[in-house]
């Protein structure tokens, strides 16, 4: 990516969008978090490839290191979905 702030913003936006979509359609919290995180990591590298025109030499290490932040974002966004489903399952 061009600038660190741009790449960070893009990562957060991709992670948030992916998390919302996964949590809307998948009821299992853990599966949605993992799916959203993996989708985020892959989509971010695709966007990076489209911007730069090539994959960085150690893109697999970049994917591995961005997995933890993607998991944290997906887990945080999924909590309101989990609480909402738990409240409405009892009633």
C-alpha positions in Angstrom: 0.0 0.0 0.0 1.0 3.6 -0.5 1.0 5.1 3.0 0.8 3.3 6.4 -2.4 5.2 7.4 -4.0 4.3 4.1 -3.2 0.6 4.5 -4.3 0.6 8.1 -7.6 2.3 7.3 -8.1 -0.1 4.4 -7.4 -3.1 6.6 -9.9 -1.9 9.3 -12.6 -1.2 6.7 -12.1 -4.6 5.1 -12.1 -6.3 8.5 -15.2 -4.5 9.6 -17.2 -5.2 6.4 -16.2 -8.8 6.3 -17.1 -9.2 10.0 -20.5 -7.7 9.6 -21.3 -9.9 6.6 -20.0 -13.1 8.3 -21.9 -12.4 11.5 -25.1 -11.6 9.7 -25.2 -14.8 7.8 -23.4 -17.3 10.2 -25.0 -17.9 13.6 -22.0 -19.8 15.1 -19.8 -17.1 16.7 -16.5 -18.9 16.4 -17.0 -19.9 12.8 -18.0 -16.4 11.9 -15.0 -14.9 13.6 -12.6 -17.3 11.9 -14.3 -16.9 8.5 -14.2 -13.1 8.8 -10.6 -13.0 9.8 -9.5 -15.3 7.0 -11.6 -13.4 4.5 -10.0 -10.1 5.7 -6.5 -11.4 5.4 -7.0 -12.7 1.8 -9.0 -9.7 0.6 -6.4 -7.3 2.0 -3.7 -9.0 0.1 -5.8 -9.0 -3.1 -6.3 -5.2 -2.7 -2.6 -4.8 -2.0 -1.8 -6.7 -5.2 -4.2 -4.5 -7.2 -2.6 -1.3 -5.8 1.0 -2.4 -6.1 0.8 -4.6 -9.2 2.7 -7.4 -7.5 2.8 -9.5 -4.3 5.4 -8.7 -1.8 8.1 -11.4 -1.6 7.0 -12.4 1.9 3.3 -12.0 1.6 2.6 -15.2 3.5 4.3 -13.7 6.5 2.3 -10.6 6.2 -0.9 -12.7 6.0 0.1 -14.6 9.2 1.0 -11.4 11.1 -2.3 -9.7 10.1 -4.4 -12.7 11.2 -4.4 -11.7 14.9 -5.6 -8.1 14.4 -8.3 -9.5 12.0 -9.4 -12.0 14.7 -9.6 -9.2 17.3 -11.7 -7.0 15.0 -14.0 -9.9 14.0 -14.5 -10.9 17.6 -15.3 -7.4 18.7 -17.8 -6.8 16.0 -19.4 -10.1 16.6 -20.1 -9.5 20.3 -23.2 -7.4 19.7 -24.5 -10.0 17.3 -23.9 -12.7 19.9 -25.6 -10.8 22.6 -28.6 -10.0 20.4 -29.0 -13.7 19.4 -28.7 -14.8 23.0 -31.4 -12.4 24.2 -33.8 -13.3 21.4 -33.3 -17.1 21.7 -34.6 -17.1 25.3 -37.6 -15.0 24.6 
